[in-house]
Amino acid sequence: MRFKKCLIGVAVVAVTLTGGAGEAVAAPAKVTASSVSAAKTVKYVFPVKAKNVSFHKTHAGYPATDIFAACGKPFVATTSGVVLEVSRVDKYKKGMKDGPYNGGKFVSIKGDDGVRYYGSHLSSVTKGIKKGVKVKAGQKLGTVGKTGNASGVCHVHYGISPPCKKAGDWKVRRGVIWPAKYLTSWRKGGKKSPVAAVKAWQKKNGCKA
């Protein structure tokens, strides 16, 4: 009797594993902490595509940087996200005091990591790039230029900040943490994230720069 029960048990197991029709059934995928983490990994890309490119580790007056490359070189999305602001018109006039028009033509995006990335002094903004449009890491947003108060030098003013008001908060938008160490990482294909630094700044300062 025990022998028969064992045989029945083996048969049930065999049917279960073959789906009852001789077709193998894959074991359920095991969800691990590492796999969940991998799914949330954010890809970062150096924001200017050019062979000859350089940037300053510091910036006058506030934390930001200037990325130098030939005019017309692609300015691309640092990471995947959504476009927050676009200026296709250079409204800056020589002699203007510091203000929202300093950057000339610009694009800002909110990355999937919750951080805002801003590039200005562009010579052009790519067609189709407008508020609310989703972009991917490395997607072209515009081209290096010298609009605004760029002083005739081809470069991109690059700022990292929290997307406080999303639009209009130019003193925050222009940059609140130093980008150099992140740019250095991304240029080498690294994944150094500014999220913690941006959150720390916002916790301390709110949205006032």
Backbone bond lengths (Angstrom), bond angles and torsions (degrees), N, CA, C in turn:
res aa  C-N    CA-C-N  psi(-1)  N-CA   C-N-CA  omega(-1)  CA-C   N-CA-C  phi
1 M - - - 1.469 - - 1.524 111.28 -
2 R 1.356 115.71 -43.94 1.458 120.00 178.43 1.518 110.49 -61.92
3 F 1.317 115.65 -38.72 1.467 121.64 -179.50 1.527 110.59 -61.12
4 K 1.356 116.69 -42.20 1.473 121.34 179.59 1.524 110.94 -64.48
5 K 1.353 116.13 -41.98 1.470 120.18 -179.84 1.520 110.74 -62.22
6 C 1.317 116.38 -39.89 1.470 120.53 179.04 1.509 110.91 -62.83
7 L 1.370 115.07 -42.23 1.463 119.30 179.44 1.515 111.44 -63.10
8 I 1.345 116.03 -41.55 1.482 120.62 178.86 1.520 110.05 -62.55
9 G 1.355 116.18 -42.60 1.467 120.51 179.76 1.504 111.50 -61.75
10 V 1.326 117.58 -42.47 1.466 122.31 178.98 1.508 110.20 -63.28
11 A 1.343 116.88 -40.96 1.467 121.25 -179.22 1.513 111.14 -63.61
12 V 1.353 116.75 -42.13 1.473 121.15 179.71 1.512 110.48 -62.29
13 V 1.337 116.29 -44.27 1.464 120.71 179.19 1.511 110.37 -61.89
14 A 1.340 116.94 -42.63 1.462 121.77 -179.01 1.510 110.87 -62.62
15 V 1.350 117.01 -43.28 1.472 120.93 179.66 1.513 110.60 -64.58
16 T 1.360 116.15 -41.12 1.465 120.40 -179.56 1.512 111.21 -61.46
17 L 1.324 117.26 -43.16 1.453 121.43 -177.06 1.516 113.03 -73.87
18 T 1.323 118.04 -20.74 1.463 119.97 -179.17 1.509 112.37 -104.99
19 G 1.335 117.83 5.88 1.446 121.20 178.47 1.507 111.56 73.33
20 G 1.329 117.22 10.31 1.452 120.90 175.26 1.502 113.75 81.28
21 A 1.343 118.25 -3.77 1.469 119.56 -177.37 1.512 111.22 -138.16
22 G 1.312 115.64 26.64 1.453 120.10 177.62 1.518 113.35 77.04
23 E 1.345 117.77 8.03 1.465 121.59 -178.48 1.516 108.83 -104.66
24 A 1.311 116.68 122.94 1.457 120.34 -175.28 1.516 111.11 -65.70
25 V 1.335 116.16 139.70 1.463 121.89 178.54 1.512 108.28 -108.09
26 A 1.320 116.89 125.72 1.457 120.78 -178.06 1.516 110.32 -69.83
27 A 1.324 115.04 142.06 1.455 119.70 177.46 1.520 108.84 -68.49
28 P 1.335 117.97 146.79 1.460 120.38 -179.31 1.521 110.79 -58.92
29 A 1.335 116.62 141.38 1.463 120.60 179.45 1.515 109.53 -69.37
30 K 1.313 115.41 136.52 1.456 120.07 179.60 1.526 109.27 -85.81
31 V 1.326 116.73 124.29 1.461 121.50 179.46 1.513 108.23 -90.54
32 T 1.300 116.32 118.80 1.457 120.98 -179.56 1.509 110.16 -114.32
33 A 1.338 115.00 164.38 1.462 119.84 179.60 1.515 110.69 -60.94
34 S 1.347 116.32 -35.88 1.461 119.80 -178.17 1.517 111.73 -67.68
35 S 1.361 116.40 -35.93 1.464 119.11 -179.26 1.516 110.98 -70.66
36 V 1.341 116.52 -36.69 1.468 120.44 177.64 1.513 109.58 -66.17
37 S 1.348 115.66 -42.16 1.459 120.47 179.43 1.512 111.07 -62.13
38 A 1.347 116.59 -40.63 1.462 121.08 -178.81 1.514 110.90 -62.87
39 A 1.353 115.96 -36.40 1.464 120.08 -178.84 1.517 111.28 -66.76
40 K 1.344 115.78 -26.63 1.461 119.75 -177.43 1.528 112.25 -95.03
41 T 1.314 117.66 -0.82 1.453 121.44 -178.49 1.523 110.84 -62.23
42 V 1.318 115.51 130.90 1.460 121.00 -179.27 1.522 109.54 -97.80
43 K 1.308 116.55 133.95 1.460 121.53 178.03 1.522 109.38 -89.54
44 Y 1.333 116.64 133.00 1.461 121.77 177.69 1.524 110.17 -116.89
45 V 1.322 115.30 144.82 1.461 122.13 -177.89 1.527 109.22 -132.57
46 F 1.325 116.76 139.30 1.467 119.83 174.72 1.530 107.85 -60.72
47 P 1.333 118.81 130.49 1.473 121.49 -168.39 1.527 118.87 -74.27
48 V 1.309 118.56 -5.98 1.469 119.94 177.15 1.525 109.09 -127.27
49 K 1.321 116.16 128.25 1.461 121.21 179.28 1.523 109.68 -97.16
50 A 1.315 115.81 102.87 1.465 121.45 179.34 1.522 108.91 -163.56
51 K 1.328 116.82 147.67 1.463 120.59 177.83 1.522 110.07 -72.25
52 N 1.310 115.54 -44.67 1.459 120.37 179.26 1.526 109.05 -98.93
53 V 1.313 115.48 96.41 1.463 120.76 -178.39 1.526 109.39 -142.95
54 S 1.312 116.12 142.64 1.461 120.87 179.22 1.525 108.63 -146.44
55 F 1.317 115.42 165.70 1.464 118.86 178.00 1.523 109.96 -151.07
56 H 1.320 115.16 155.60 1.454 121.10 178.50 1.527 110.13 -85.61
57 K 1.314 116.46 147.69 1.460 120.54 177.03 1.523 111.16 -80.81
58 T 1.321 115.96 -19.57 1.465 120.41 -179.58 1.523 109.81 -128.83
59 H 1.334 115.25 174.85 1.461 121.08 -179.60 1.523 107.65 -151.67
60 A 1.305 117.09 143.77 1.460 121.17 -178.67 1.527 111.56 -69.24
61 G 1.332 115.76 129.33 1.460 120.26 170.30 1.515 117.33 91.30
62 Y 1.312 117.87 -34.74 1.472 120.82 -176.15 1.533 109.58 -164.45
63 P 1.335 117.59 163.13 1.475 121.13 -176.56 1.533 112.89 -73.10
64 A 1.295 116.34 112.18 1.468 123.71 177.36 1.519 106.10 -167.42
65 T 1.311 117.81 -168.50 1.462 120.33 174.19 1.518 109.97 -155.44
66 D 1.310 115.92 162.24 1.461 122.23 173.85 1.525 107.47 -113.64
67 I 1.329 115.76 126.87 1.465 121.52 179.13 1.521 108.12 -103.99
68 F 1.325 116.51 116.76 1.460 121.62 -173.96 1.532 111.93 -97.35
69 A 1.318 114.85 128.40 1.468 122.30 176.73 1.521 106.84 -160.04
70 A 1.314 116.87 167.04 1.465 120.64 -179.44 1.522 110.94 -63.43
71 C 1.324 115.74 143.21 1.460 120.61 176.18 1.532 109.43 -56.35
72 G 1.314 115.79 138.74 1.460 120.75 179.15 1.515 114.59 96.99
73 K 1.339 117.37 -12.82 1.463 120.12 177.65 1.534 109.19 -70.37
74 P 1.341 117.43 148.22 1.465 120.60 -175.65 1.535 114.34 -66.72
75 F 1.319 114.59 133.11 1.461 122.49 168.62 1.522 105.40 -102.32
76 V 1.334 117.35 123.63 1.468 120.40 -171.76 1.530 111.92 -122.02
77 A 1.328 115.13 164.50 1.464 121.31 179.78 1.526 110.49 -67.16
78 T 1.320 116.21 128.32 1.460 121.68 179.26 1.521 111.51 -61.70
79 T 1.318 115.75 -36.58 1.459 121.92 179.99 1.519 108.89 -154.52
80 S 1.300 117.94 172.45 1.463 120.58 177.58 1.525 109.69 -69.41
81 G 1.322 116.36 146.42 1.454 119.57 -179.05 1.509 111.97 175.05
82 V 1.329 115.93 -151.95 1.464 121.39 -178.74 1.525 109.64 -132.63
83 V 1.315 116.65 142.76 1.468 121.62 -179.12 1.528 109.96 -71.56
84 L 1.332 116.05 130.15 1.462 121.84 178.36 1.520 112.31 -96.98
85 E 1.334 116.12 -48.32 1.469 121.49 -176.28 1.519 111.07 -141.31
86 V 1.306 115.01 149.46 1.465 121.46 176.20 1.520 108.69 -142.88
87 S 1.326 116.42 136.24 1.462 121.25 171.13 1.525 107.92 -126.44
88 R 1.314 116.05 112.74 1.468 121.52 179.13 1.526 112.11 -94.69
89 V 1.323 115.84 -4.52 1.464 120.96 -177.03 1.522 109.71 -119.28
90 D 1.314 116.52 132.54 1.460 121.61 177.45 1.530 108.69 -85.62
91 K 1.327 116.59 104.31 1.467 121.74 -177.37 1.527 112.91 -96.84
92 Y 1.322 115.56 1.12 1.462 118.67 -178.67 1.524 111.31 -74.62
93 K 1.336 115.65 139.94 1.463 121.91 175.46 1.518 108.71 -125.39
94 K 1.304 115.27 138.48 1.460 121.19 -176.71 1.524 110.99 -52.97
95 G 1.316 114.97 133.16 1.456 119.86 179.15 1.517 114.08 96.48
96 M 1.320 116.73 -9.04 1.470 120.24 178.57 1.530 110.44 -62.63
97 K 1.334 115.81 145.72 1.456 120.14 173.96 1.528 108.84 -74.17
98 D 1.340 115.66 166.00 1.462 119.21 177.73 1.517 110.38 -52.88
99 G 1.317 115.90 133.71 1.452 119.85 -178.72 1.515 111.72 -174.95
100 P 1.311 117.09 -171.41 1.468 121.88 -174.64 1.522 115.16 -66.07
101 Y 1.359 117.13 -13.76 1.467 119.25 -177.38 1.525 113.37 -95.40
102 N 1.328 117.02 -2.05 1.469 120.68 -178.13 1.523 113.44 -53.96
103 G 1.323 116.18 -36.71 1.461 120.75 -173.75 1.509 115.51 -78.85
104 G 1.342 117.50 -7.28 1.462 118.71 -177.54 1.522 110.56 62.70
105 K 1.312 116.54 -128.03 1.471 120.79 177.27 1.536 108.65 -82.71
106 F 1.324 116.09 134.28 1.464 119.06 -175.89 1.523 112.58 -152.62
107 V 1.335 114.46 167.31 1.467 122.83 173.37 1.525 107.74 -139.95
108 S 1.329 116.38 136.83 1.464 120.02 171.05 1.521 108.49 -126.53
109 I 1.324 115.77 143.37 1.465 120.43 178.22 1.523 109.80 -129.79
110 K 1.318 115.74 155.37 1.463 121.38 170.18 1.514 106.11 -103.45
111 G 1.326 116.10 115.07 1.454 120.32 -178.72 1.519 111.92 -70.90
112 D 1.306 116.68 162.35 1.461 121.25 175.55 1.524 111.30 -63.03
113 D 1.320 116.59 -13.93 1.464 121.31 176.63 1.522 111.80 -86.20
114 G 1.354 117.52 -0.28 1.459 121.69 178.30 1.512 115.05 87.59
115 V 1.322 117.25 2.54 1.467 122.57 -178.50 1.526 110.54 -99.83
116 R 1.332 115.94 146.47 1.468 120.27 176.34 1.532 109.83 -94.90
117 Y 1.340 114.88 136.12 1.466 122.17 178.03 1.524 108.12 -122.06
118 Y 1.330 115.70 130.46 1.468 121.50 -171.68 1.521 110.91 -128.21
119 G 1.331 116.45 131.53 1.459 121.41 175.81 1.516 109.68 -131.01
120 S 1.336 116.55 129.09 1.470 119.75 -177.10 1.528 111.98 -133.59
121 H 1.330 115.92 -178.50 1.473 125.54 -172.94 1.530 110.72 70.02
122 L 1.331 116.67 20.33 1.465 120.89 -177.38 1.525 111.57 -66.32
123 S 1.329 115.38 149.22 1.469 118.98 175.44 1.520 110.02 -83.92
124 S 1.347 116.29 -25.41 1.464 120.54 177.32 1.518 110.10 -158.11
125 V 1.327 115.32 157.04 1.462 122.43 174.12 1.526 106.81 -110.77
126 T 1.305 116.50 133.40 1.462 121.51 -176.52 1.529 112.27 -60.87
127 K 1.318 115.99 139.03 1.461 122.09 178.52 1.530 109.80 -57.83
128 G 1.320 115.92 134.95 1.461 120.56 178.92 1.516 114.18 93.13
129 I 1.332 116.48 -12.80 1.461 120.24 177.58 1.523 108.49 -83.84
130 K 1.317 116.26 112.34 1.466 121.64 -179.58 1.524 109.64 -151.28
131 K 1.310 116.12 168.46 1.461 121.73 -177.54 1.528 110.98 -53.18
132 G 1.328 115.55 131.69 1.456 120.99 176.88 1.514 115.69 91.85
133 V 1.332 116.91 -11.25 1.465 120.70 -179.34 1.534 110.05 -75.97
134 K 1.316 116.41 135.34 1.460 120.83 176.98 1.528 109.95 -83.02
135 V 1.307 115.79 138.86 1.467 120.64 -179.75 1.524 109.72 -129.21
136 K 1.322 115.42 158.66 1.456 121.64 178.73 1.523 110.07 -107.84
137 A 1.310 116.59 156.22 1.461 121.24 177.10 1.520 109.75 -55.46
138 G 1.325 116.78 128.32 1.455 121.15 179.45 1.516 114.55 89.50
139 Q 1.337 117.60 -4.57 1.472 120.46 179.83 1.522 110.23 -72.56
140 K 1.313 116.85 137.29 1.461 121.92 -177.90 1.525 111.40 -67.67
141 L 1.327 115.56 127.17 1.459 122.12 178.63 1.521 111.85 -106.73
142 G 1.320 115.84 -27.76 1.458 120.32 -177.65 1.517 110.02 -178.51
143 T 1.337 115.89 -160.79 1.465 120.36 -179.74 1.522 111.00 -133.01
144 V 1.313 115.22 148.62 1.466 122.02 178.14 1.523 109.50 -57.07
145 G 1.324 116.23 139.19 1.462 119.15 -179.01 1.518 113.05 -152.13
146 K 1.311 116.12 -157.14 1.466 122.24 179.80 1.523 110.48 -147.29
147 T 1.337 116.30 38.95 1.465 120.44 177.49 1.529 109.74 -81.77
148 G 1.318 116.29 172.51 1.458 120.24 -177.54 1.515 110.76 68.58
149 N 1.320 116.96 -145.26 1.470 120.55 -178.89 1.528 111.80 -94.01
150 A 1.315 116.23 44.20 1.470 121.70 -176.72 1.525 113.52 -75.53
151 S 1.309 117.77 -4.02 1.471 122.65 177.16 1.521 113.63 59.23
152 G 1.324 116.59 31.27 1.458 120.42 174.73 1.513 115.52 77.81
153 V 1.336 117.27 7.05 1.466 121.19 -178.25 1.530 109.84 -106.91
154 C 1.335 116.62 127.75 1.468 120.72 179.45 1.531 110.22 -68.86
155 H 1.308 116.42 118.97 1.461 121.10 176.93 1.524 110.53 -170.44
156 V 1.319 115.50 170.94 1.462 122.04 173.50 1.520 107.93 -116.67
157 H 1.325 115.98 123.75 1.461 119.55 170.69 1.521 105.95 -77.70
158 Y 1.332 116.67 127.01 1.467 120.57 -173.33 1.520 110.51 -123.04
159 G 1.340 115.63 124.59 1.454 120.60 -179.06 1.517 112.77 -129.52
160 I 1.326 115.71 146.71 1.462 122.78 177.32 1.524 108.21 -121.55
161 S 1.338 116.75 132.64 1.463 120.34 -175.83 1.524 111.43 -161.57
162 P 1.343 117.20 168.72 1.466 119.01 171.82 1.525 108.67 -78.35
163 P 1.331 118.35 145.68 1.474 120.65 -179.91 1.520 110.97 -80.58
164 C 1.332 116.11 67.27 1.465 121.05 -173.47 1.526 113.44 -55.45
165 K 1.322 116.52 -70.89 1.464 120.76 179.69 1.519 111.19 -98.19
166 K 1.324 115.68 -0.87 1.466 123.37 -179.12 1.523 112.65 69.37
167 A 1.325 117.96 -33.39 1.471 121.00 -179.96 1.523 109.29 -148.90
168 G 1.324 116.25 143.94 1.453 120.28 173.57 1.514 116.47 89.59
169 D 1.310 118.81 -17.88 1.467 120.59 -178.81 1.523 109.98 -88.67
170 W 1.311 116.79 66.69 1.465 122.08 -168.48 1.525 113.98 -61.00
171 K 1.333 118.07 -31.35 1.464 119.70 -179.04 1.525 111.84 -67.78
172 V 1.321 116.48 -30.73 1.466 120.58 176.24 1.524 109.46 -83.97
173 R 1.316 115.31 -44.97 1.471 121.69 -177.30 1.525 112.92 -55.28
174 R 1.315 117.99 -36.25 1.468 120.75 -175.73 1.526 113.10 -68.28
175 G 1.360 117.02 -16.09 1.460 120.03 176.16 1.517 113.71 136.21
176 V 1.344 116.56 134.65 1.464 120.35 178.89 1.532 113.16 -130.19
177 I 1.334 118.12 -11.00 1.471 120.78 174.27 1.530 108.31 -129.31
178 W 1.319 115.90 154.98 1.464 119.77 -178.08 1.532 110.55 -73.68
179 P 1.334 117.86 123.53 1.473 121.62 -176.33 1.527 115.59 -83.13
180 A 1.330 118.46 -16.16 1.469 121.64 -167.98 1.528 114.51 -52.10
181 K 1.329 118.01 -46.92 1.471 119.05 -175.94 1.531 111.93 -68.32
182 Y 1.320 116.33 -27.61 1.467 119.64 177.75 1.532 109.85 -76.43
183 L 1.318 115.66 -42.09 1.467 120.16 177.65 1.528 111.02 -60.86
184 T 1.324 115.87 -40.93 1.464 120.63 178.84 1.528 110.46 -60.56
185 S 1.324 116.26 -42.94 1.468 121.49 178.76 1.523 111.22 -65.21
186 W 1.325 117.16 -49.90 1.469 121.26 -176.30 1.523 111.70 -63.88
187 R 1.314 115.41 -33.90 1.470 119.55 -179.86 1.521 110.82 -64.06
188 K 1.323 116.21 -27.96 1.465 121.53 179.65 1.526 112.16 -95.13
189 G 1.336 115.95 6.63 1.458 119.64 -179.11 1.514 113.59 86.24
190 G 1.340 116.62 13.33 1.459 121.55 -179.19 1.520 113.42 -79.58
191 K 1.326 115.10 176.79 1.467 120.64 -175.77 1.529 112.86 -125.24
192 K 1.310 117.09 25.83 1.465 119.95 -178.20 1.527 109.80 -59.12
193 S 1.317 116.10 127.84 1.463 121.13 -174.31 1.529 112.23 -105.71
194 P 1.339 117.48 137.88 1.456 121.53 177.53 1.529 113.24 -89.61
195 V 1.326 117.13 3.75 1.469 121.04 -173.88 1.526 112.59 -55.84
196 A 1.322 117.90 -50.32 1.464 121.43 -177.20 1.524 111.26 -61.57
197 A 1.324 117.06 -42.84 1.463 121.16 -179.12 1.526 111.31 -65.66
198 V 1.323 116.60 -40.02 1.470 120.91 179.38 1.528 110.31 -67.03
199 K 1.327 116.85 -42.72 1.469 120.52 178.95 1.525 110.86 -63.54
200 A 1.329 116.73 -40.23 1.461 121.36 179.54 1.525 110.42 -64.03
201 W 1.344 115.96 -42.43 1.469 119.69 178.53 1.524 110.48 -62.34
202 Q 1.315 117.33 -45.41 1.463 121.01 -177.59 1.529 111.43 -66.58
203 K 1.320 116.69 -36.69 1.462 120.26 178.39 1.524 110.43 -63.33
204 K 1.315 116.02 -36.45 1.461 121.20 -178.20 1.523 112.66 -81.33
205 N 1.336 116.50 -38.06 1.467 120.39 -171.74 1.527 115.50 -110.43
206 G 1.330 116.98 -8.40 1.463 118.54 -174.00 1.517 108.06 70.52
207 C 1.313 116.89 -121.34 1.468 120.89 176.59 1.524 110.44 -128.30
208 K 1.327 116.05 35.52 1.461 120.74 -179.21 1.520 110.24 -114.97
209 A 1.331 115.81 122.38 1.463 120.90 178.95 1.524 109.77 -112.51
